[in-house]
């Protein structure tokens, strides 16, 4: 599972680290850097796929798969390159993965490394692989990997327009013990990074029939009916969905079914109860908020354990009275299914619905007063955290402007930043 994210000269970040919990709630003022952090996650996920670096950043023509601003908008304004990294804590290893990508004069790899550490062991982290300094005129880059034997570590040539991570299969000698361990670690890292689902539900795209075969949820959740239809094959999944969905809209939902066409297209149909009466309603009659919430439930119920589900503006379209229902679903389904959740929110009601166990995952994203770069600080690391929590719930504290970070030394010796205006924003 992801435990840390690192950003260096990336968009609004100069150099900062964000800690990740089983449920991480990012809050911050307008243009504080929350969306930039999600762009970084999207790139990290893309690096574990067999895609050219420029396609990861700029997308493929006809497909909106790149990041906002593309490759030219990725580095900080004074740089021609940027760096991203993450720490993955698995049962057997703690793994540090870092990459540096240049965008001028072309998009290609400048450096990449992966180090391992056995949890509880006294030794320092050990090399899995790292790149050598590249020849700027060459389209190849040399990669050194650890053989677990004495002597110089061998080097292998890789292409610079792809991540090393995406090229590892088949590039190391298959008969070496080192290759077996590298492949095992590769499988761990790629599984976690490929398992990052950045969900941006678009309700109006969910209101039409979709072919049943499209059962893997896509970022817009436009194939929601097919995803739910597939989940409903398992009775336990249906009960789990109904448990978290039934009291969400104004009318209680007591059942969910699938409408089929002869061509294999499907649409969801719900049975709503109001008083003594019931009525059917399909996707076309559901509210935007309910469809967004249902798409989040579908991801939490349907994605495999180890996935990280990321939702920007998770409360968009939801009534404040449903905030507690939403945060409970994120917490409980995430824990039950072994899925990490990273969300951003503008809603004080959602923050007021947090339980004590959720507070370690609240992260404030803010701009430095003097330098203007984006940084992170955990809510629990605020210098006056005890006093703040004595004043009430987090949403009320933020709304009342009681959080005001000045440039001062934190207990971890990092600079603390002013939380601009002390208000929630985009």
C-alpha positions in Angstrom: 0.0 0.0 0.0 1.1 3.6 -0.6 2.4 5.3 2.5 4.2 8.4 1.1 4.1 10.5 -2.1 6.9 12.8 -3.1 6.8 15.8 -5.4 9.8 17.8 -6.5 9.6 20.7 -9.0 6.3 19.4 -10.1 3.6 22.0 -10.9 3.1 24.1 -7.8 5.4 21.9 -5.6 9.0 22.8 -5.0 9.8 19.8 -2.8 7.4 18.1 -0.4 6.1 14.8 0.9 2.5 13.7 1.6 1.8 10.9 4.0 -1.0 8.5 3.0 -3.3 6.7 5.4 -6.0 4.1 4.7 -8.3 7.0 4.3 -6.7 10.3 3.3 -8.7 13.5 3.2 -7.0 16.5 1.4 -8.3 19.9 2.3 -7.0 23.2 1.1 -7.8 26.7 -0.3 -8.2 27.6 -3.9 -5.2 26.6 -6.0 -3.4 25.2 -3.0 -2.2 22.2 -4.9 -4.7 19.4 -4.3 -5.5 18.8 -7.9 -1.8 18.9 -8.7 -1.2 16.0 -6.3 -3.9 14.0 -8.0 -2.1 14.7 -11.3 1.0 13.3 -9.8 -0.8 10.1 -8.8 -2.1 9.8 -12.3 1.4 9.9 -13.7 2.7 7.4 -11.2 -0.1 5.0 -12.1 0.7 5.4 -15.8 4.4 4.7 -15.3 3.5 1.1 -14.4 1.8 0.6 -17.8 3.5 0.0 -21.2 2.9 3.6 -22.4 5.3 6.2 -23.8 6.1 8.9 -21.3 4.7 11.6 -23.6 1.4 9.7 -23.9 1.2 9.5 -20.1 1.6 13.3 -19.8 -0.1 14.6 -22.9 -2.6 11.8 -23.6 -3.4 10.1 -26.9 -5.1 12.0 -29.6 -8.9 11.6 -29.3 -8.5 10.4 -25.7 -8.4 12.6 -22.6 -5.9 10.5 -20.8 -3.1 13.0 -20.1 -2.7 15.3 -17.1 -4.0 18.9 -16.9 -1.5 21.1 -18.8 0.3 18.2 -20.3 4.0 17.7 -20.4 4.7 21.5 -20.7 2.7 22.2 -17.6 4.2 19.4 -15.5 7.5 21.0 -14.3 7.6 24.0 -11.9 7.9 27.2 -13.8 11.6 27.5 -13.4 12.5 23.9 -14.4 12.7 21.7 -17.5 12.1 18.5 -15.5 10.2 17.2 -12.5 10.5 14.4 -10.0 7.9 12.1 -8.5 8.3 9.3 -6.0 6.4 7.1 -3.6 7.0 4.6 -0.7 5.1 1.3 -0.7 4.8 -0.6 2.5 4.1 -4.3 1.7 4.3 -7.3 4.1 7.8 -8.3 3.0 9.3 -5.0 1.9 9.3 -1.2 2.2 10.0 0.1 -1.3 11.1 3.5 -2.4 10.4 4.3 -6.1 11.6 7.6 -7.6 11.7 9.0 -11.2 12.9 12.2 -12.9 11.4 13.1 -16.2 12.6 15.9 -18.6 10.3 17.7 -20.9 12.7 19.9 -22.9 13.8 19.5 -25.6 11.9 16.2 -25.5 10.0 14.1 -23.0 12.2 11.3 -21.8 13.7 9.7 -18.7 16.5 11.4 -16.8 16.8 9.0 -13.8 14.8 6.3 -12.1 15.5 4.1 -9.0 14.0 1.5 -6.8 15.3 0.6 -3.3 14.1 -1.9 -0.8 14.2 -2.3 2.9 13.0 -5.3 5.0 10.7 -4.0 7.7 12.4 -4.3 11.1 15.9 -4.9 9.7 18.8 -2.7 10.9 20.5 -2.4 7.5 20.0 0.6 5.3 17.8 0.4 2.2 19.3 -1.7 -0.6 19.4 -1.1 -4.3 17.0 -3.0 -6.6 17.9 -1.0 -9.6 18.9 2.6 -10.6 19.8 4.4 -13.8 23.3 5.7 -14.6 23.8 9.3 -15.9 22.4 9.3 -19.4 24.1 10.5 -22.6 21.9 13.4 -23.6 22.3 12.5 -27.3 21.2 8.8 -26.8 17.8 7.4 -26.7 19.0 4.6 -24.4 19.9 4.7 -20.7 21.9 2.2 -18.7 20.4 0.5 -15.6 22.4 -1.1 -12.8 20.7 -3.8 -10.8 21.8 -5.6 -7.6 22.7 -9.2 -8.0 23.0 -10.1 -4.3 26.6 -11.2 -5.1 30.0 -9.8 -4.7 31.6 -7.7 -7.4 30.3 -5.0 -9.7 26.6 -4.9 -10.4 25.8 -5.4 -14.1 24.1 -2.9 -16.4 21.4 -3.4 -18.9 20.3 -1.0 -21.6 16.8 0.4 -21.6 14.8 2.9 -23.7 14.5 6.5 -22.3 11.0 7.2 -23.6 9.4 4.6 -21.3 9.8 4.1 -17.5 12.2 1.4 -16.5 9.4 -0.1 -14.4 7.4 -0.8 -17.6 10.3 -2.4 -19.4 11.5 -4.8 -16.7 9.7 -8.0 -17.8 12.1 -10.0 -20.0 15.0 -7.5 -19.7 17.0 -9.3 -16.9 18.7 -12.7 -17.2 16.0 -15.2 -16.4 18.3 -17.7 -14.7 19.7 -15.4 -12.0 18.5 -15.2 -8.4 18.6 -11.4 -8.6 16.2 -11.5 -11.6 13.7 -13.5 -9.6 13.7 -11.0 -6.8 13.6 -8.1 -9.2 10.6 -9.6 -10.9 8.9 -10.2 -7.6 9.4 -6.6 -6.4 8.3 -5.4 -9.9 5.1 -7.3 -9.5 4.5 -5.7 -6.1 5.2 -2.1 -7.3 3.3 -2.4 -10.6 0.3 -4.0 -8.8 0.0 -1.0 -6.4 0.6 1.7 -9.0 -1.7 0.1 -11.6 -4.3 -0.2 -8.9 -4.6 3.6 -8.5 -8.1 4.4 -9.7 -8.7 8.1 -10.2 -12.5 8.4 -10.3 -14.1 11.4 -11.7 -17.8 10.5 -12.0 -19.8 12.3 -14.7 -23.5 11.6 -14.0 -25.0 12.5 -17.4 -22.7 9.9 -19.0 -24.3 7.2 -16.8 -27.8 7.7 -17.9 -27.8 5.5 -21.0 -27.6 1.8 -21.8 -24.1 0.4 -21.9 -23.0 -3.0 -23.1 -22.8 -5.6 -20.4 -19.2 -6.5 -21.3 -17.9 -3.2 -20.0 -17.7 -4.4 -16.4 -14.4 -2.7 -15.4 -15.2 0.7 -14.0 -13.7 3.6 -16.0 -12.7 7.0 -14.5 -15.9 8.8 -15.6 -18.0 5.8 -14.4 -20.0 6.1 -17.7 -20.2 2.3 -17.7 -21.8 2.2 -14.2 -24.8 0.0 -15.2 -22.5 -2.7 -16.6 -20.2 -2.5 -13.5 -23.2 -2.9 -11.2 -24.8 -5.6 -13.3 -21.6 -7.6 -13.0 -21.5 -7.1 -9.2 -25.1 -8.2 -8.8 -24.2 -11.7 -9.9 -22.9 -12.1 -6.4 -25.7 -11.9 -3.8 -23.3 -10.6 -1.1 -22.3 -7.7 -3.3 -26.0 -6.8 -3.9 -26.6 -6.8 -0.1 -23.5 -4.7 0.5 -24.6 -2.1 -2.1 -28.1 -1.9 -0.8 -26.8 -1.5 2.8 -25.0 1.7 1.9 -27.4 2.9 -0.7 -30.9 2.3 0.7 -31.2 5.4 2.9 -29.1 7.7 0.8 -31.7 9.4 -1.4 -34.9 11.0 -0.1 -36.9 7.8 -1.0 -35.5 4.6 0.4 -34.1 2.2 -2.2 -35.2 -1.3 -1.4 -34.0 -3.1 -4.5 -31.8 -2.8 -7.5 -32.2 -4.7 -10.8 -30.9 -4.8 -14.3 -32.8 -3.9 -17.5 -31.5 -6.0 -20.5 -31.8 -5.5 -24.2 -31.6 -8.2 -26.9 -28.2 -6.7 -28.0 -26.6 -7.1 -24.5 -27.0 -3.5 -23.3 -28.0 -2.9 -19.7 -29.3 -0.2 -17.5 -30.0 -0.2 -13.8 -33.5 0.0 -12.3 -34.1 0.8 -8.6 -37.2 0.2 -6.5 -37.9 3.3 -4.3 -40.2 3.2 -1.4 -42.1 6.2 0.0 -44.6 5.5 2.7 -46.7 2.4 1.7 -45.9 2.7 -2.0 -43.1 1.7 -4.2 -42.1 2.8 -7.7 -39.4 1.8 -10.2 -36.8 4.4 -11.4 -33.9 3.8 -13.7 -30.6 5.7 -14.1 -32.4 8.4 -16.1 -34.5 9.4 -13.1 -31.7 9.3 -10.5 -30.1 12.5 -9.1 -26.6 13.4 -10.0 -25.5 13.1 -6.4 -27.0 9.6 -6.1 -25.3 8.4 -9.3 -21.9 9.8 -8.1 -22.3 8.1 -4.7 -23.3 4.8 -6.4 -20.2 5.0 -8.6 -18.0 5.4 -5.5 -19.8 2.4 -3.9 -19.2 0.4 -7.1 -15.5 1.1 -7.0 -15.2 0.2 -3.3 -17.2 -3.0 -3.7 -15.8 -4.1 -7.1 -12.1 -3.2 -7.1 -9.6 -5.7 -5.9 -7.8 -5.4 -2.5 -4.7 -3.2 -2.7 -6.4 -0.7 -5.0 -6.2 3.0 -4.2 -9.4 4.8 -5.1 -8.9 8.6 -5.6 -11.9 10.9 -5.8 -11.6 14.7 -6.3 -14.4 16.7 -4.7 -15.9 13.5 -3.3 -19.0 15.3 -1.9 -19.9 17.1 -5.2 -23.6 17.0 -5.6 -24.3 15.5 -2.2 -26.5 17.1 0.4 -24.7 18.0 3.7 -27.0 15.6 5.6 -25.5 12.7 3.6 -21.9 13.5 4.6 -21.9 11.0 7.5 -23.3 8.2 5.2 -20.5 9.0 2.7 -17.6 9.0 5.1 -18.9 5.9 6.7 -18.9 4.1 3.4 -15.4 5.3 2.6 -14.1 4.1 5.9 -15.9 0.9 6.4 -15.9 -0.5 2.8 -12.2 0.6 2.4 -11.3 -1.3 5.6 -13.5 -4.4 4.8 -12.1 -4.7 1.2 -8.5 -3.7 1.8 -8.8 -0.6 -0.4 -7.1 2.8 0.4 -9.0 6.0 -0.3 -7.7 9.4 -1.1 -10.3 12.2 -1.5 -10.5 16.0 -1.6 -13.4 17.9 -0.1 -14.8 21.4 0.1 -17.5 20.5 2.6 -17.3 21.3 6.3 -20.1 18.9 6.9 -18.0 16.0 5.7 -15.1 17.1 8.0 -17.6 17.3 10.9 -18.6 13.7 10.1 -15.1 12.4 10.7 -14.5 10.0 13.6 -11.4 10.1 15.7 -9.9 7.2 13.7 -10.1 9.3 10.6 -8.2 12.4 11.9 -4.7 11.1 11.1 -5.6 11.0 7.5 -6.6 14.7 7.3 -4.0 16.5 5.2 -3.8 20.3 4.7 -2.5 21.4 1.4 -1.4 25.1 1.4 0.9 27.6 -0.2 4.1 28.9 1.6 3.7 32.5 2.5 7.1 33.6 1.3 8.0 31.1 -1.5 4.5 30.4 -2.9 5.0 26.7 -3.4 2.5 24.1 -2.3 3.2 21.9 0.7 1.4 19.4 3.0 1.0 19.1 6.7 -1.0 16.6 8.6 -3.8 18.0 10.7 -2.3 16.4 13.7 1.0 18.1 13.1 -0.5 21.6 13.3 1.4 23.5 16.0 -1.7 24.3 18.1 -3.5 20.9 17.3 -4.6 20.2 21.0 -6.1 23.7 21.3 -7.8 23.5 18.0 -9.4 20.1 18.7 -10.7 21.5 22.0 -12.7 24.1 20.1 -14.9 21.6 18.3 -15.1 19.6 15.1 -12.7 20.0 12.2 -15.3 21.4 9.8 -16.3 24.1 12.3 -12.7 24.9 13.1 -11.8 25.5 9.4 -15.0 27.4 8.6 -14.5 29.8 11.5 -11.0 30.6 10.4 -9.3 29.2 13.5 -6.4 27.6 11.5 -3.7 30.1 10.7 -0.3 28.7 9.9 2.7 31.0 9.9 6.2 30.2 8.7 7.5 28.6 11.9 9.4 25.5 12.9 7.3 22.4 13.3 8.1 19.6 15.6 9.5 17.7 12.6 11.7 20.7 11.8 9.9 21.5 8.6 8.4 24.9 7.8 4.8 25.3 8.6 2.6 27.3 6.2 -0.2 29.7 6.6 -3.5 28.0 5.9 -4.8 30.8 3.6 -7.8 32.5 5.2 -8.5 29.3 7.2 -11.3 28.4 4.8 -12.0 25.3 2.7 -11.8 25.8 -1.0 -10.8 24.2 -4.2 
